[in-house]
Amino acid sequence: MFAFGSFGCSDDTTERVTEADVVKNYAAMVSANYADSLQGAEALHEAVHELTESPSSKSLEAAKTAWLASRDPYGESEAYRFYQGPIDNDDTSDDIPDGPEGLINSWPLDESYIDYVLDGNGEPLNGGIVNLVDEFPDIDAETIANANTEAGESETSISTGYHAIEFLLWGQDSTPPEDLRPGQRPFSDYVVGEDGTAEHQDRRATYLLTASDLLVDNLSEVNAAWLPGKSNYRADFVAMDPKLALGKILLGMGSLAGGELAHERMQVAYDNRDQEDEHSCFSDNTLADLRNNAASVQNVLLGRYRSVQGASIDDLVDARDPALAKRLRDEIQDALDNIHALEEAGLPLDFVIQQPDEDEGRQHLLAAITALEHFTDTLSEAAKAIDVEVTFDL
């Protein structure tokens, strides 16, 4: 459960906080967060294994529950991106592999690239990797990883990660938004034999198992990079010039808040009124995604992730300009409050975005977007206040 409330630094700690303190606490937060993300992915893999071994409505629901639970910690980790860290490094040198973020959380996803989709009459149109046996005779980690955003394909040709697994669990969300229901894939899509539905149930099961296993491998890689007491990225990060490390921290916060979250994940869906622009459109989990992403930014600002609490960006800014620090806290809290209001209404985002502009839900969504944009502008001011050079990826 997430608490929504304003936090600030206390006068007796602010003067003792150094830039190095903030960097070390940030590294501890990141490590704890990725450990939770990996644990969630491992639990998801176990649930998927049970589903594919014994398909039933119960095992399908258990796998869905595990997917939803795994999304929360990963969603809170997304402020650790955008600065060429181990999650999304794109260095092509031989000794530094590309980061696995593109294999973990790419979207939006073209369902027909993976499996069957339904036509206008509700009949399955067989296609995708699951059904194209001649083109993809073997479904394994190498096959689906190589197929992910394969050169020459559309950027929506996503074959791995959370959203591929989401689609394989929920299926298309082809129900009208006013029905307030996510995708309705039947468990019988995994039942081999005359009681099964669709075709290639065994290949579908293999795909789902392979995708969940690959997710564990990719998150294991990122988790290892941030483990304490190792010769890894974390060791290099805490040893670098604190100003440089702070620049990376701020870059992750601002690029997520103002670019990825406010624009790509919220403004586009708000403007287009299209459920295909939702981040988790098959499960209708998008509002939780948005909340966790905003919480990720707030966590870094305040220097805390669950049981980890320590020196923060907020402390540094407050020591230079208390009013500026308060604006930062208030603006990210404003975004969270508006997202929380949408969640409390119990309406999925695909329903909210299709309402008239004067609708209360759309007003909350727009208010959250505006708050994130204001926060990003204020964060630029805060960076200057603490003498850190940074330009956000917007």
JOPEDA-V68767 format. One record per residue. RES is the residue in one small letter. PHI is phi in whole degrees, -180 to 180 (* if undefined). PSI is psi in whole degrees, -180 to 180 (none if undefined). Layout:
res:RES phi:PHI psi:PSI
res:RES phi:PHI psi:PSI
//
This chain:
res:m phi:* psi:140
res:f phi:-104 psi:138
res:a phi:-95 psi:139
res:f phi:-116 psi:111
res:g phi:-172 psi:159
res:s phi:-82 psi:142
res:f phi:-127 psi:151
res:g phi:-146 psi:173
res:c phi:-93 psi:155
res:s phi:-99 psi:150
res:d phi:-62 psi:-31
res:d phi:-79 psi:-11
res:t phi:-105 psi:-27
res:t phi:-58 psi:-44
res:e phi:-69 psi:-22
res:r phi:-88 psi:-14
res:v phi:-78 psi:130
res:t phi:-111 psi:166
res:e phi:-60 psi:-40
res:a phi:-63 psi:-37
res:d phi:-60 psi:-43
res:v phi:-64 psi:-43
res:v phi:-63 psi:-44
res:k phi:-65 psi:-41
res:n phi:-68 psi:-38
res:y phi:-59 psi:-46
res:a phi:-61 psi:-38
res:a phi:-66 psi:-40
res:m phi:-61 psi:-49
res:v phi:-60 psi:-45
res:s phi:-61 psi:-46
res:a phi:-64 psi:-39
res:n phi:-67 psi:-46
res:y phi:-70 psi:-30
res:a phi:-63 psi:-42
res:d phi:-66 psi:-39
res:s phi:-63 psi:-43
res:l phi:-64 psi:-43
res:q phi:-60 psi:-41
res:g phi:-64 psi:-41
res:a phi:-67 psi:-37
res:e phi:-66 psi:-41
res:a phi:-65 psi:-38
res:l phi:-62 psi:-44
res:h phi:-61 psi:-40
res:e phi:-62 psi:-43
res:a phi:-67 psi:-38
res:v phi:-65 psi:-40
res:h phi:-61 psi:-43
res:e phi:-64 psi:-41
res:l phi:-61 psi:-48
res:t phi:-73 psi:-27
res:e phi:-77 psi:-40
res:s phi:-137 psi:77
res:p phi:-63 psi:130
res:s phi:-162 psi:168
res:s phi:-62 psi:-35
res:k phi:-67 psi:-47
res:s phi:-70 psi:-31
res:l phi:-67 psi:-44
res:e phi:-64 psi:-37
res:a phi:-64 psi:-39
res:a phi:-67 psi:-39
res:k phi:-62 psi:-44
res:t phi:-61 psi:-41
res:a phi:-66 psi:-38
res:w phi:-63 psi:-47
res:l phi:-60 psi:-42
res:a phi:-66 psi:-36
res:s phi:-71 psi:-24
res:r phi:-71 psi:-32
res:d phi:-60 psi:-57
res:p phi:-65 psi:-36
res:y phi:-65 psi:-41
res:g phi:-59 psi:-34
res:e phi:-77 psi:-8
res:s phi:-93 psi:-5
res:e phi:-74 psi:-11
res:a phi:-76 psi:-4
res:y phi:-92 psi:16
res:r phi:-103 psi:-177
res:f phi:76 psi:7
res:y phi:-130 psi:31
res:q phi:62 psi:37
res:g phi:-84 psi:-175
res:p phi:-67 psi:-17
res:i phi:-77 psi:-36
res:d phi:-140 psi:28
res:n phi:-59 psi:136
res:d phi:-121 psi:29
res:d phi:-68 psi:128
res:t phi:-97 psi:12
res:s phi:-68 psi:159
res:d phi:-65 psi:-32
res:d phi:-94 psi:-2
res:i phi:-128 psi:103
res:p phi:-72 psi:156
res:d phi:-61 psi:145
res:g phi:-68 psi:154
res:p phi:-90 psi:11
res:e phi:-56 psi:-39
res:g phi:-64 psi:-24
res:l phi:-89 psi:-13
res:i phi:-98 psi:-44
res:n phi:-139 psi:23
res:s phi:-66 psi:148
res:w phi:-166 psi:169
res:p phi:-71 psi:162
res:l phi:-115 psi:131
res:d phi:-85 psi:106
res:e phi:-57 psi:-38
res:s phi:-68 psi:-12
res:y phi:-75 psi:-22
res:i phi:-104 psi:-47
res:d phi:-152 psi:-175
res:y phi:-64 psi:153
res:v phi:-127 psi:164
res:l phi:-95 psi:140
res:d phi:-83 psi:-174
res:g phi:-63 psi:-19
res:n phi:-100 psi:8
res:g phi:80 psi:13
res:e phi:-95 psi:142
res:p phi:-71 psi:136
res:l phi:-105 psi:103
res:n phi:-69 psi:134
res:g phi:-179 psi:-171
res:g phi:78 psi:175
res:i phi:-58 psi:-37
res:v phi:-60 psi:-41
res:n phi:-100 psi:-14
res:l phi:-89 psi:77
res:v phi:-65 psi:-40
res:d phi:-67 psi:-39
res:e phi:-78 psi:-33
res:f phi:-128 psi:73
res:p phi:-64 psi:-33
res:d phi:-117 psi:128
res:i phi:-103 psi:106
res:d phi:-143 psi:178
res:a phi:-60 psi:-41
res:e phi:-65 psi:-40
res:t phi:-63 psi:-51
res:i phi:-76 psi:-29
res:a phi:-69 psi:-42
res:n phi:-68 psi:-29
res:a phi:-78 psi:-14
res:n phi:-68 psi:117
res:t phi:47 psi:44
res:e phi:-58 psi:142
res:a phi:-54 psi:133
res:g phi:93 psi:-16
res:e phi:-93 psi:169
res:s phi:-67 psi:154
res:e phi:-65 psi:-12
res:t phi:-91 psi:7
res:s phi:-81 psi:71
res:i phi:-96 psi:132
res:s phi:-127 psi:-2
res:t phi:-134 psi:171
res:g phi:91 psi:-172
res:y phi:-55 psi:-42
res:h phi:-80 psi:-28
res:a phi:-65 psi:-44
res:i phi:-64 psi:-42
res:e phi:-57 psi:-47
res:f phi:-63 psi:-40
res:l phi:-69 psi:-20
res:l phi:-92 psi:-46
res:w phi:-95 psi:-29
res:g phi:77 psi:-178
res:q phi:-58 psi:146
res:d phi:-93 psi:79
res:s phi:-96 psi:4
res:t phi:-78 psi:148
res:p phi:-59 psi:141
res:p phi:-53 psi:-34
res:e phi:-68 psi:-15
res:d phi:-76 psi:-15
res:l phi:56 psi:42
res:r phi:-129 psi:145
res:p phi:-81 psi:-167
res:g phi:-61 psi:154
res:q phi:-125 psi:45
res:r phi:-61 psi:132
res:p phi:-81 psi:148
res:f phi:-61 psi:-24
res:s phi:-66 psi:-11
res:d phi:-64 psi:-14
res:y phi:-111 psi:4
res:v phi:-92 psi:118
res:v phi:-83 psi:133
res:g phi:116 psi:-167
res:e phi:-67 psi:-20
res:d phi:-87 psi:-3
res:g phi:-83 psi:160
res:t phi:-116 psi:164
res:a phi:58 psi:-166
res:e phi:-122 psi:165
res:h phi:57 psi:48
res:q phi:-61 psi:-36
res:d phi:-67 psi:-40
res:r phi:-68 psi:-37
res:r phi:-63 psi:-43
res:a phi:-64 psi:-43
res:t phi:-62 psi:-42
res:y phi:-61 psi:-48
res:l phi:-61 psi:-45
res:l phi:-62 psi:-43
res:t phi:-65 psi:-43
res:a phi:-64 psi:-40
res:s phi:-71 psi:-36
res:d phi:-66 psi:-42
res:l phi:-65 psi:-37
res:l phi:-61 psi:-43
res:v phi:-61 psi:-45
res:d phi:-61 psi:-44
res:n phi:-68 psi:-41
res:l phi:-73 psi:-29
res:s phi:-62 psi:-40
res:e phi:-62 psi:-46
res:v phi:-69 psi:-41
res:n phi:-59 psi:-43
res:a phi:-62 psi:-33
res:a phi:-67 psi:-21
res:w phi:-113 psi:7
res:l phi:-65 psi:144
res:p phi:-76 psi:154
res:g phi:72 psi:19
res:k phi:-119 psi:162
res:s phi:-89 psi:88
res:n phi:-149 psi:-169
res:y phi:-61 psi:-40
res:r phi:-59 psi:-44
res:a phi:-60 psi:-42
res:d phi:-66 psi:-38
res:f phi:-65 psi:-48
res:v phi:-74 psi:-18
res:a phi:-89 psi:-15
res:m phi:-75 psi:168
res:d phi:-52 psi:125
res:p phi:-55 psi:-34
res:k phi:-63 psi:-41
res:l phi:-66 psi:-43
res:a phi:-65 psi:-41
res:l phi:-64 psi:-36
res:g phi:-61 psi:-40
res:k phi:-66 psi:-43
res:i phi:-60 psi:-47
res:l phi:-67 psi:-37
res:l phi:-62 psi:-42
res:g phi:-63 psi:-44
res:m phi:-62 psi:-53
res:g phi:-70 psi:-37
res:s phi:-69 psi:-36
res:l phi:-69 psi:-50
res:a phi:-64 psi:-51
res:g phi:-91 psi:-29
res:g phi:-100 psi:-69
res:e phi:-66 psi:-49
res:l phi:-80 psi:-58
res:a phi:-63 psi:-41
res:h phi:-92 psi:-68
res:e phi:-62 psi:-42
res:r phi:-95 psi:-14
res:m phi:-124 psi:-56
res:q phi:-63 psi:-40
res:v phi:-62 psi:-46
res:a phi:-66 psi:-39
res:y phi:-62 psi:-46
res:d phi:-72 psi:-44
res:n phi:-83 psi:-21
res:r phi:54 psi:39
res:d phi:-122 psi:123
res:q phi:-66 psi:-18
res:e phi:-67 psi:-16
res:d phi:-90 psi:0
res:e phi:-69 psi:150
res:h phi:-71 psi:-45
res:s phi:-122 psi:74
res:c phi:-79 psi:-22
res:f phi:-79 psi:-36
res:s phi:-98 psi:-9
res:d phi:59 psi:36
res:n phi:-98 psi:13
res:t phi:-62 psi:-40
res:l phi:-63 psi:-38
res:a phi:-65 psi:-39
res:d phi:-58 psi:-48
res:l phi:-63 psi:-42
res:r phi:-63 psi:-44
res:n phi:-66 psi:-36
res:n phi:-66 psi:-44
res:a phi:-65 psi:-39
res:a phi:-64 psi:-33
res:s phi:-59 psi:-45
res:v phi:-65 psi:-45
res:q phi:-63 psi:-40
res:n phi:-58 psi:-47
res:v phi:-66 psi:-41
res:l phi:-56 psi:-45
res:l phi:-95 psi:-4
res:g phi:71 psi:38
res:r phi:-147 psi:141
res:y phi:-141 psi:108
res:r phi:51 psi:-112
res:s phi:-81 psi:-9
res:v phi:-89 psi:129
res:q phi:-148 psi:130
res:g phi:-171 psi:-156
res:a phi:-60 psi:144
res:s phi:-139 psi:165
res:i phi:-58 psi:-41
res:d phi:-56 psi:-42
res:d phi:-60 psi:-45
res:l phi:-65 psi:-44
res:v phi:-68 psi:-43
res:d phi:-60 psi:-34
res:a phi:-67 psi:-28
res:r phi:-94 psi:-38
res:d phi:-155 psi:90
res:p phi:-58 psi:-36
res:a phi:-67 psi:-39
res:l phi:-66 psi:-42
res:a phi:-61 psi:-41
res:k phi:-65 psi:-38
res:r phi:-60 psi:-43
res:l phi:-59 psi:-49
res:r phi:-62 psi:-43
res:d phi:-67 psi:-39
res:e phi:-71 psi:-42
res:i phi:-70 psi:-33
res:q phi:-68 psi:-37
res:d phi:-61 psi:-43
res:a phi:-61 psi:-46
res:l phi:-64 psi:-41
res:d phi:-63 psi:-40
res:n phi:-71 psi:-37
res:i phi:-66 psi:-41
res:h phi:-62 psi:-38
res:a phi:-61 psi:-38
res:l phi:-66 psi:-42
res:e phi:-63 psi:-42
res:e phi:-65 psi:-27
res:a phi:-71 psi:-17
res:g phi:72 psi:23
res:l phi:-112 psi:126
res:p phi:-66 psi:157
res:l phi:-63 psi:-33
res:d phi:-64 psi:-26
res:f phi:-78 psi:-45
res:v phi:-60 psi:-45
res:i phi:-69 psi:-18
res:q phi:-92 psi:2
res:q phi:-84 psi:165
res:p phi:-61 psi:158
res:d phi:-60 psi:-30
res:e phi:-79 psi:-6
res:d phi:-61 psi:141
res:e phi:-60 psi:-38
res:g phi:-64 psi:-46
res:r phi:-65 psi:-33
res:q phi:-66 psi:-40
res:h phi:-64 psi:-41
res:l phi:-64 psi:-45
res:l phi:-65 psi:-38
res:a phi:-64 psi:-38
res:a phi:-66 psi:-41
res:i phi:-60 psi:-47
res:t phi:-63 psi:-42
res:a phi:-62 psi:-40
res:l phi:-67 psi:-38
res:e phi:-66 psi:-43
res:h phi:-64 psi:-41
res:f phi:-59 psi:-43
res:t phi:-65 psi:-41
res:d phi:-63 psi:-43
res:t phi:-66 psi:-36
res:l phi:-64 psi:-34
res:s phi:-62 psi:-42
res:e phi:-62 psi:-41
res:a phi:-65 psi:-39
res:a phi:-60 psi:-43
res:k phi:-65 psi:-37
res:a phi:-64 psi:-31
res:i phi:-105 psi:16
res:d phi:62 psi:45
res:v phi:-120 psi:129
res:e phi:-89 psi:127
res:v phi:-157 psi:144
res:t phi:-128 psi:121
res:f phi:-78 psi:146
res:d phi:-83 psi:96
res:l phi:-110 psi:none
//
